[in-house]
């Protein structure tokens, strides 16, 4: 065959080779995509874990970037899922990737363990080997009196997270925010004197014994289990009618100042009458003239006498609200907000190895 007959043949061969290479490239790309599709996208929440089914409309999946921390919630607190919010919206900080899906254990920078959910047995703690740079955070908002089996928590955790001021991650029940400018304060009218909401009625507890003595000299309206029912939807409107609220803690421990002050009293504009740690401890959290401490009086009879005097003296009663001209009480933190505090503090803390050797001795 002459050279003119070979030219079309060579052209045809080149087209066949080019087509084969093109198809080979497509196959390689397709194979790569198939392999990648089997791995979870770090920016996509695993279905049913990052957010519970009923999430707020404004709660969006958290986009995970390479610089974000991954935080694993070993359990939902008390087994109840909640909506995880963007920490950039809650605290104005870079977002963390927060999930309750344990398949992320080996990739997690931190694991938050809620004490009550693992306290029944050491086997409820993570059992897999811990990645070298992973930090375990012990999380607890209950008092030591309600925190069983602290002993086997020793030497397991790297950081503590609780209402205690000396925790590695401080997460109190409430706090005071300074207002940008002084505000005029108008105390809402009150028609009743003293209220108390209590669910755990223990006749042998200090707070019930004190109440039994106080009621001899003062009318106290008691709500809760075994007393007048008070639905949560009516809590604020009911307590707002009272001048004073008995913020009696169920246990007395350092820094254990709960929603009894922050939500029941302050939110309702009732002056809290507190039974708990010493007055000095309360003053670390709130102004000294914002509450009345039972230790300020030698007896329940003297306290009742003082409350009656304040009831008759409007000017003196309203002096317990002067602090509101420059401070705002904030005390309705959600679990999502608590975990965003962990996100913030973990981002700030240098990555270094430390262990809490005697958690059971510290938390008492």
C-alpha positions in Angstrom: 0.0 0.0 0.0 1.4 3.4 -0.9 1.9 6.4 1.6 -1.4 8.0 0.5 -3.3 4.8 1.8 -1.5 4.9 5.1 -2.5 8.4 6.1 -6.2 7.8 6.9 -5.2 4.7 8.8 -2.8 6.6 11.0 -5.4 9.3 11.7 -7.9 6.6 12.7 -5.4 5.0 15.1 -4.8 8.3 16.8 -8.5 8.9 17.3 -8.9 5.5 18.8 -6.0 6.0 21.2 -7.3 9.5 22.2 -10.8 8.1 22.9 -9.4 5.2 25.0 -7.4 7.6 27.1 -10.4 9.9 27.6 -12.5 6.9 28.8 -9.8 5.8 31.1 -9.7 9.2 32.7 -13.4 9.2 33.2 -13.2 5.8 34.9 -10.5 7.0 37.3 -12.6 10.0 38.3 -15.7 7.9 38.7 -13.8 5.4 40.9 -12.4 8.2 43.1 -15.8 9.7 43.6 -17.3 6.3 44.6 -14.5 5.8 47.2 -15.0 9.3 48.6 -18.7 8.9 48.9 -18.2 6.2 51.5 -16.7 8.7 53.9 -18.7 11.2 55.9 -18.2 14.8 54.9 -16.8 16.7 57.9 -19.0 19.6 57.0 -22.2 17.5 57.0 -23.8 16.5 60.2 -24.4 12.8 60.6 -28.2 12.3 60.3 -30.0 12.2 63.7 -26.9 13.1 65.8 -25.8 16.6 65.3 -29.3 17.9 65.6 -32.4 16.1 67.1 -35.4 15.9 64.7 -37.1 18.9 66.2 -34.6 21.7 65.9 -35.4 25.4 65.8 -35.8 27.1 62.4 -32.8 29.2 63.1 -30.6 26.3 64.1 -28.3 25.4 61.2 -25.7 22.6 60.7 -22.3 23.7 61.8 -19.8 23.9 59.0 -16.6 22.3 60.0 -13.4 23.8 58.7 -9.9 22.4 59.2 -9.2 24.9 62.0 -12.4 24.0 63.9 -12.4 21.8 67.0 -14.5 18.7 67.0 -16.3 18.1 70.3 -18.0 14.8 71.0 -20.9 14.7 73.6 -20.5 11.2 75.0 -24.1 11.3 76.0 -27.0 13.8 75.7 -27.3 15.2 79.3 -29.8 13.0 81.1 -30.5 11.3 77.8 -32.4 14.2 76.4 -31.3 15.6 73.0 -31.3 19.3 72.4 -30.7 21.6 69.4 -27.1 22.5 68.9 -26.6 26.1 67.9 -23.8 27.9 66.1 -21.3 29.1 68.7 -20.6 32.1 66.4 -24.2 33.1 67.0 -24.4 32.2 70.7 -21.0 33.7 71.9 -19.6 35.3 68.8 -16.7 32.8 68.5 -15.4 30.5 65.8 -17.7 27.5 65.5 -16.9 24.1 66.8 -18.2 20.9 65.2 -20.3 19.4 68.0 -21.9 16.0 67.7 -23.3 13.1 69.8 -22.3 10.5 67.2 -19.8 8.3 68.8 -18.3 7.3 65.4 -16.5 10.6 65.6 -14.6 9.4 68.8 -11.2 8.9 67.2 -11.4 12.2 65.4 -12.7 14.3 68.3 -10.4 16.9 69.8 -12.4 16.8 73.0 -15.0 14.5 74.6 -17.5 16.0 77.1 -18.7 13.4 79.6 -21.8 14.3 81.7 -21.3 12.9 85.1 -24.8 11.7 86.0 -25.0 9.6 82.7 -21.9 7.6 83.4 -21.8 7.5 87.2 -23.4 4.1 87.6 -20.4 2.2 86.3 -16.8 2.8 84.9 -17.8 0.8 81.9 -20.1 3.7 80.8 -16.9 5.8 80.2 -15.3 5.6 76.7 -13.5 2.2 76.5 -11.5 2.6 73.3 -7.9 3.8 73.6 -7.8 7.6 73.7 -6.2 9.5 70.8 -3.0 11.2 71.9 -4.2 14.8 71.6 -7.8 14.2 72.7 -9.0 15.9 75.9 -11.7 14.5 78.2 -13.9 17.1 79.9 -15.8 16.1 83.1 -19.1 18.0 83.0 -21.5 18.4 86.0 -24.0 21.0 87.2 -25.3 19.0 90.1 -24.0 19.5 93.7 -21.6 17.0 95.2 -24.5 15.7 97.3 -26.2 14.6 94.1 -23.1 13.4 92.3 -22.5 9.7 93.2 -19.4 7.6 92.6 -16.9 10.3 92.1 -14.1 8.0 93.1 -13.7 6.2 89.8 -13.5 9.5 88.0 -10.0 10.2 89.4 -7.2 10.2 86.8 -9.5 9.9 83.9 -10.2 13.5 82.9 -8.0 16.3 81.6 -10.4 19.2 82.3 -13.3 20.0 84.6 -16.5 21.9 83.6 -19.0 23.0 86.3 -20.5 25.8 88.2 -17.4 26.0 90.4 -15.3 29.1 89.9 -12.1 27.0 90.0 -13.2 24.7 87.2 -11.1 24.7 84.1 -14.2 25.6 82.2 -16.4 27.8 84.4 -20.1 27.4 83.6 -22.3 28.9 86.3 -26.1 28.9 86.6 -26.1 32.6 86.2 -24.1 35.8 85.8 -24.4 39.6 85.9 -23.9 41.6 82.7 -22.9 45.2 82.8 -25.3 47.4 80.9 -23.9 49.7 78.2 -25.4 52.7 80.0 -27.3 53.3 83.3 -31.0 52.6 83.2 -33.9 54.0 85.1 -35.4 51.4 87.4 -39.1 51.0 88.1 -40.0 48.2 90.5 -43.2 46.5 89.3 -46.1 46.5 91.7 -46.4 43.5 94.1 -49.5 42.2 95.7 -48.2 39.3 97.8 -45.3 38.8 100.2 -43.3 35.6 100.1 -43.3 32.5 97.7 -41.3 29.3 97.5 -41.3 26.7 94.8 -39.9 23.3 95.9 -40.1 19.8 94.3 -37.8 17.8 96.6 -39.7 18.0 100.0 -37.4 16.4 102.6 -38.7 16.9 106.1 -35.2 16.3 107.5 -33.4 18.8 105.3 -32.1 22.1 106.7 -34.2 24.2 104.3 -37.5 22.5 105.2 -36.7 22.8 109.0 -35.9 26.5 108.5 -39.2 27.0 106.6 -41.2 25.3 109.3 -39.8 27.8 111.8 -40.2 30.8 109.5 -43.9 30.1 108.7 -44.7 30.6 112.4 -44.1 34.3 112.0 -44.7 34.8 108.2 -47.1 33.7 105.5 -45.3 31.8 102.8 -47.1 30.5 99.7 -45.5 27.2 98.8 -45.7 25.7 95.2 -44.6 22.5 93.7 -44.9 18.8 94.5 -47.1 18.1 97.5 -48.1 21.8 97.5 -50.0 24.2 95.2 -49.4 23.2 91.6 -47.5 25.6 89.4 -47.1 24.8 85.7 -43.9 26.1 84.2 -45.9 28.3 81.8 -47.3 30.2 84.8 -44.2 30.3 86.9 -43.1 33.8 85.9 -46.5 35.4 86.0 -47.2 33.9 89.5 -43.9 34.6 91.1 -43.9 38.2 89.8 -46.7 39.0 92.2 -44.4 38.4 95.2 -42.0 40.8 96.9 -39.7 38.1 98.2 -38.7 34.6 97.1 -37.2 31.8 99.2 -34.2 30.7 97.1 -33.3 27.8 99.4 -30.7 25.4 97.9 -31.2 21.7 98.4 -27.5 21.3 99.3 -24.9 23.7 100.7 -21.7 23.7 98.8 -19.2 26.3 97.5 -20.5 28.2 94.5 -23.7 26.1 94.3 -26.0 29.0 93.5 -28.7 27.8 91.2 -31.7 28.8 89.1 -33.6 29.4 92.3 -31.9 32.8 92.5 -31.3 33.5 88.8 -34.6 32.4 87.3 -37.2 32.2 90.0 -36.2 35.3 92.0 -34.3 37.8 89.7 -36.3 37.1 86.6 -39.5 37.7 88.6 -38.2 40.9 90.2 -38.6 39.3 93.6 -35.9 39.9 96.2 -34.2 36.5 96.9 -34.0 35.3 100.5 -31.1 32.8 100.2 -30.1 29.7 102.1 -26.9 28.2 100.8 -23.2 28.9 101.0 -22.0 31.9 103.1 -22.9 35.5 102.1 -19.3 36.1 100.9 -19.8 33.4 98.3 -23.0 34.9 96.9 -21.2 38.3 96.7 -18.8 36.8 94.2 -21.8 36.6 91.8 -24.1 39.4 92.7 -24.2 42.8 94.5 -24.5 42.6 98.3 -27.7 44.6 98.3 -29.5 42.4 95.8 -30.4 39.6 98.2 -31.1 38.8 101.8 -29.1 36.0 103.5 -30.6 34.0 106.4 -27.3 34.2 108.1 -27.8 38.0 108.5 -30.3 37.2 111.3 -29.9 35.2 114.5 -33.2 33.4 114.0 -36.1 32.8 111.6 -38.2 35.0 113.8 -35.8 37.9 113.3 -35.8 37.4 109.5 -39.6 37.4 109.4 -39.6 40.6 111.4 -37.2 42.2 108.9 -39.3 41.1 105.9 -42.4 42.6 107.5 -40.5 45.9 108.0 -39.5 46.0 104.3 -43.1 45.3 103.3 -44.2 48.5 105.1 -41.3 50.6 104.0 -41.4 51.1 100.2 -38.3 53.2 99.9 -36.2 50.7 101.8 -37.7 47.8 99.9 -36.9 49.4 96.5 -33.2 49.9 97.6 -32.8 46.2 96.8 -33.2 47.0 93.1 -30.8 49.9 92.8 -28.2 47.6 91.3 -30.5 47.0 88.3 -29.6 50.5 87.0 -26.2 49.2 85.8 -26.4 45.4 85.9 -28.6 42.8 84.2 -29.0 39.3 85.6 -28.7 36.5 83.1 -29.6 33.0 84.3 -31.4 30.9 81.8 -28.5 29.1 80.1 -29.3 26.2 77.8 -27.1 23.1 77.4 -26.2 24.5 73.9 -24.8 27.6 75.6 -22.8 25.6 78.2 -21.2 23.6 75.4 -20.4 26.7 73.4 -18.5 27.9 76.5 -16.5 24.7 76.3 -15.9 25.4 72.6 -14.6 28.9 73.5 -12.3 27.8 76.3 -11.0 24.8 74.5 -10.0 27.1 71.6 -8.1 29.3 74.0 -6.4 26.6 76.1 -3.0 25.4 74.8 -2.9 21.8 73.8 -0.9 20.3 76.7 -1.2 17.1 78.7 -2.7 17.3 82.2 -4.8 15.0 84.3 -7.2 15.7 87.2 -5.8 13.2 89.7 -8.3 13.6 92.6 -11.5 14.9 91.2 -13.4 13.3 94.1 -11.5 15.3 96.6 -11.8 18.6 94.7 -15.5 18.4 94.0 -17.0 18.3 97.5 
